[in-house]
Amino acid sequence: MNPISQLVTTVRELMIGGPVAESLMWTLVWMAILLIVFVPLALRAYRRRA
């Protein structure tokens, strides 16, 4: 499972008019996971340098 492939699948299905519900859901799940992991790390690194 690659988050970029889910995004590409969603965009492709939007362009051809196919069903997008499942791939859009997985894209949003990946986005949430990445934000949950990397936002705290970025904030911690910013605080250390500031």
N, CA, C and O atoms as a printed pandas DataFrame, in Angstrom:
     atom_number atom_name residue_name chain_id  residue_number  x_coord  y_coord  z_coord
0              1         N          MET        A               1    0.835   -1.176    0.000
1              2        CA          MET        A               1    0.000    0.000    0.000
2              3         C          MET        A               1    0.883    1.244    0.000
3              4         O          MET        A               1    1.702    1.454    0.895
4              5         N          ASN        A               2    0.693    2.037   -1.006
5              6        CA          ASN        A               2    1.448    3.268   -1.173
6              7         C          ASN        A               2    0.452    4.426   -1.210
7              8         O          ASN        A               2   -0.501    4.387   -1.988
8              9         N          PRO        A               3    0.654    5.456   -0.384
9             10        CA          PRO        A               3   -0.314    6.551   -0.381
10            11         C          PRO        A               3   -0.414    7.282   -1.718
11            12         O          PRO        A               3   -1.483    7.780   -2.071
12            13         N          ILE        A               4    0.680    7.350   -2.456
13            14        CA          ILE        A               4    0.645    8.040   -3.748
14            15         C          ILE        A               4   -0.176    7.236   -4.754
15            16         O          ILE        A               4   -0.905    7.820   -5.555
16            17         N          SER        A               5   -0.071    5.916   -4.727
17            18        CA          SER        A               5   -0.860    5.110   -5.659
18            19         C          SER        A               5   -2.352    5.248   -5.370
19            20         O          SER        A               5   -3.161    5.228   -6.298
20            21         N          GLN        A               6   -2.728    5.388   -4.101
21            22        CA          GLN        A               6   -4.137    5.603   -3.770
22            23         C          GLN        A               6   -4.620    6.944   -4.310
23            24         O          GLN        A               6   -5.734    7.050   -4.822
24            25         N          LEU        A               7   -3.781    7.960   -4.194
25            26        CA          LEU        A               7   -4.139    9.283   -4.720
26            27         C          LEU        A               7   -4.273    9.247   -6.240
27            28         O          LEU        A               7   -5.207    9.822   -6.798
28            29         N          VAL        A               8   -3.351    8.580   -6.898
29            30        CA          VAL        A               8   -3.398    8.471   -8.366
30            31         C          VAL        A               8   -4.647    7.712   -8.798
31            32         O          VAL        A               8   -5.298    8.090   -9.773
32            33         N          THR        A               9   -4.982    6.654   -8.084
33            34        CA          THR        A               9   -6.190    5.887   -8.407
34            35         C          THR        A               9   -7.432    6.751   -8.247
35            36         O          THR        A               9   -8.341    6.695   -9.075
36            37         N          THR        A              10   -7.473    7.546   -7.191
37            38        CA          THR        A              10   -8.619    8.431   -6.970
38            39         C          THR        A              10   -8.754    9.440   -8.107
39            40         O          THR        A              10   -9.850    9.634   -8.633
40            41         N          VAL        A              11   -7.670   10.072   -8.482
41            42        CA          VAL        A              11   -7.710   11.062   -9.560
42            43         C          VAL        A              11   -8.085   10.399  -10.879
43            44         O          VAL        A              11   -8.871   10.950  -11.650
44            45         N          ARG        A              12   -7.534    9.236  -11.140
45            46        CA          ARG        A              12   -7.854    8.516  -12.382
46            47         C          ARG        A              12   -9.342    8.182  -12.444
47            48         O          ARG        A              12   -9.980    8.363  -13.481
48            49         N          GLU        A              13   -9.895    7.693  -11.328
49            50        CA          GLU        A              13  -11.312    7.344  -11.320
50            51         C          GLU        A              13  -12.196    8.585  -11.452
51            52         O          GLU        A              13  -13.265    8.521  -12.059
52            53         N          LEU        A              14  -11.760    9.707  -10.891
53            54        CA          LEU        A              14  -12.514   10.948  -11.069
54            55         C          LEU        A              14  -12.530   11.374  -12.530
55            56         O          LEU        A              14  -13.540   11.876  -13.022
56            57         N          MET        A              15  -11.414   11.177  -13.223
57            58        CA          MET        A              15  -11.321   11.601  -14.624
58            59         C          MET        A              15  -12.152   10.719  -15.551
59            60         O          MET        A              15  -12.728   11.212  -16.521
60            61         N          ILE        A              16  -12.219    9.423  -15.264
61            62        CA          ILE        A              16  -12.965    8.530  -16.150
62            63         C          ILE        A              16  -14.403    8.330  -15.697
63            64         O          ILE        A              16  -15.188    7.679  -16.386
64            65         N          GLY        A              17  -14.749    8.883  -14.549
65            66        CA          GLY        A              17  -16.121    8.775  -14.078
66            67         C          GLY        A              17  -16.425    7.478  -13.357
67            68         O          GLY        A              17  -17.583    7.069  -13.278
68            69         N          GLY        A              18  -15.410    6.833  -12.836
69            70        CA          GLY        A              18  -15.615    5.585  -12.119
70            71         C          GLY        A              18  -15.964    5.819  -10.657
71            72         O          GLY        A              18  -16.066    6.962  -10.211
72            73         N          PRO        A              19  -16.146    4.745   -9.921
73            74        CA          PRO        A              19  -16.457    4.872   -8.491
74            75         C          PRO        A              19  -15.221    5.337   -7.718
75            76         O          PRO        A              19  -14.140    4.769   -7.874
76            77         N          VAL        A              20  -15.377    6.354   -6.898
77            78        CA          VAL        A              20  -14.227    6.928   -6.201
78            79         C          VAL        A              20  -14.313    6.785   -4.689
79            80         O          VAL        A              20  -13.372    7.169   -3.994
80            81         N          ALA        A              21  -15.387    6.257   -4.162
81            82        CA          ALA        A              21  -15.607    6.256   -2.711
82            83         C          ALA        A              21  -14.501    5.509   -1.965
83            84         O          ALA        A              21  -13.952    6.033   -0.996
84            85         N          GLU        A              22  -14.170    4.306   -2.398
85            86        CA          GLU        A              22  -13.186    3.508   -1.661
86            87         C          GLU        A              22  -11.783    4.095   -1.763
87            88         O          GLU        A              22  -11.084    4.210   -0.756
88            89         N          SER        A              23  -11.372    4.463   -2.961
89            90        CA          SER        A              23  -10.022    5.006   -3.108
90            91         C          SER        A              23   -9.899    6.371   -2.441
91            92         O          SER        A              23   -8.837    6.704   -1.915
92            93         N          LEU        A              24  -10.962    7.161   -2.454
93            94        CA          LEU        A              24  -10.941    8.450   -1.761
94            95         C          LEU        A              24  -10.833    8.250   -0.258
95            96         O          LEU        A              24  -10.105    8.977    0.418
96            97         N          MET        A              25  -11.562    7.259    0.271
97            98        CA          MET        A              25  -11.476    6.963    1.696
98            99         C          MET        A              25  -10.052    6.582    2.088
99           100         O          MET        A              25   -9.536    7.067    3.094
100          101         N          TRP        A              26   -9.413    5.715    1.300
101          102        CA          TRP        A              26   -8.048    5.301    1.612
102          103         C          TRP        A              26   -7.066    6.463    1.486
103          104         O          TRP        A              26   -6.113    6.555    2.260
104          105         N          THR        A              27   -7.289    7.341    0.526
105          106        CA          THR        A              27   -6.442    8.525    0.386
106          107         C          THR        A              27   -6.547    9.399    1.630
107          108         O          THR        A              27   -5.530    9.863    2.146
108          109         N          LEU        A              28   -7.755    9.626    2.112
109          110        CA          LEU        A              28   -7.954   10.440    3.311
110          111         C          LEU        A              28   -7.371    9.772    4.557
111          112         O          LEU        A              28   -6.839   10.450    5.436
112          113         N          VAL        A              29   -7.473    8.445    4.631
113          114        CA          VAL        A              29   -6.876    7.715    5.760
114          115         C          VAL        A              29   -5.362    7.880    5.751
115          116         O          VAL        A              29   -4.759    8.143    6.792
116          117         N          TRP        A              30   -4.746    7.729    4.586
117          118        CA          TRP        A              30   -3.297    7.908    4.480
118          119         C          TRP        A              30   -2.890    9.325    4.854
119          120         O          TRP        A              30   -1.894    9.527    5.549
120          121         N          MET        A              31   -3.658   10.305    4.397
121          122        CA          MET        A              31   -3.336   11.695    4.732
122          123         C          MET        A              31   -3.400   11.914    6.238
123          124         O          MET        A              31   -2.532   12.577    6.806
124          125         N          ALA        A              32   -4.419   11.362    6.888
125          126        CA          ALA        A              32   -4.556   11.515    8.339
126          127         C          ALA        A              32   -3.401   10.839    9.074
127          128         O          ALA        A              32   -2.864   11.398   10.031
128          129         N          ILE        A              33   -3.021    9.649    8.637
129          130        CA          ILE        A              33   -1.905    8.938    9.273
130          131         C          ILE        A              33   -0.613    9.738    9.138
131          132         O          ILE        A              33    0.130    9.899   10.107
132          133         N          LEU        A              34   -0.353   10.234    7.935
133          134        CA          LEU        A              34    0.871   11.005    7.724
134          135         C          LEU        A              34    0.881   12.284    8.555
135          136         O          LEU        A              34    1.920   12.662    9.095
136          137         N          LEU        A              35   -0.262   12.951    8.661
137          138        CA          LEU        A              35   -0.332   14.157    9.486
138          139         C          LEU        A              35   -0.137   13.835   10.962
139          140         O          LEU        A              35    0.573   14.557   11.662
140          141         N          ILE        A              36   -0.753   12.768   11.439
141          142        CA          ILE        A              36   -0.622   12.388   12.846
142          143         C          ILE        A              36    0.819   12.061   13.190
143          144         O          ILE        A              36    1.270   12.352   14.298
144          145         N          VAL        A              37    1.547   11.462   12.261
145          146        CA          VAL        A              37    2.936   11.092   12.520
146          147         C          VAL        A              37    3.880   12.282   12.383
147          148         O          VAL        A              37    4.728   12.499   13.248
148          149         N          PHE        A              38    3.744   13.058   11.304
149          150        CA          PHE        A              38    4.779   14.037   10.994
150          151         C          PHE        A              38    4.564   15.434   11.565
151          152         O          PHE        A              38    5.538   16.168   11.733
152          153         N          VAL        A              39    3.352   15.826   11.866
153          154        CA          VAL        A              39    3.147   17.153   12.459
154          155         C          VAL        A              39    3.800   17.255   13.835
155          156         O          VAL        A              39    4.500   18.234   14.090
156          157         N          PRO        A              40    3.603   16.288   14.732
157          158        CA          PRO        A              40    4.305   16.397   16.026
158          159         C          PRO        A              40    5.826   16.375   15.892
159          160         O          PRO        A              40    6.527   17.067   16.630
160          161         N          LEU        A              41    6.327   15.589   14.958
161          162        CA          LEU        A              41    7.778   15.561   14.747
162          163         C          LEU        A              41    8.294   16.905   14.247
163          164         O          LEU        A              41    9.340   17.378   14.691
164          165         N          ALA        A              42    7.566   17.511   13.331
165          166        CA          ALA        A              42    7.977   18.814   12.809
166          167         C          ALA        A              42    7.896   19.892   13.887
167          168         O          ALA        A              42    8.777   20.747   13.978
168          169         N          LEU        A              43    6.845   19.854   14.700
169          170        CA          LEU        A              43    6.721   20.838   15.776
170          171         C          LEU        A              43    7.831   20.684   16.803
171          172         O          LEU        A              43    8.350   21.682   17.303
172          173         N          ARG        A              44    8.197   19.467   17.122
173          174        CA          ARG        A              44    9.285   19.228   18.076
174          175         C          ARG        A              44   10.615   19.741   17.503
175          176         O          ARG        A              44   11.399   20.372   18.212
176          177         N          ALA        A              45   10.856   19.471   16.245
177          178        CA          ALA        A              45   12.103   19.958   15.623
178          179         C          ALA        A              45   12.118   21.474   15.546
179          180         O          ALA        A              45   13.169   22.091   15.720
180          181         N          TYR        A              46   10.976   22.079   15.288
181          182        CA          TYR        A              46   10.912   23.541   15.220
182          183         C          TYR        A              46   11.195   24.171   16.590
183          184         O          TYR        A              46   11.915   25.164   16.687
184          185         N          ARG        A              47   10.625   23.588   17.636
185          186        CA          ARG        A              47   10.849   24.114   18.985
186          187         C          ARG        A              47   12.308   24.017   19.408
187          188         O          ARG        A              47   12.823   24.903   20.089
188          189         N          ARG        A              48   12.962   22.956   19.010
189          190        CA          ARG        A              48   14.376   22.780   19.380
190          191         C          ARG        A              48   15.265   23.816   18.679
191          192         O          ARG        A              48   16.260   24.261   19.251
192          193         N          ARG        A              49   14.923   24.193   17.474
193          194        CA          ARG        A              49   15.758   25.143   16.723
194          195         C          ARG        A              49   15.407   26.586   17.017
195          196         O          ARG        A              49   16.228   27.477   16.799
196          197         N          ALA        A              50   14.216   26.829   17.502
197          198        CA          ALA        A              50   13.783   28.213   17.748
198          199         C          ALA        A              50   14.219   28.710   19.113
199          200         O          ALA        A              50   13.935   29.852   19.474
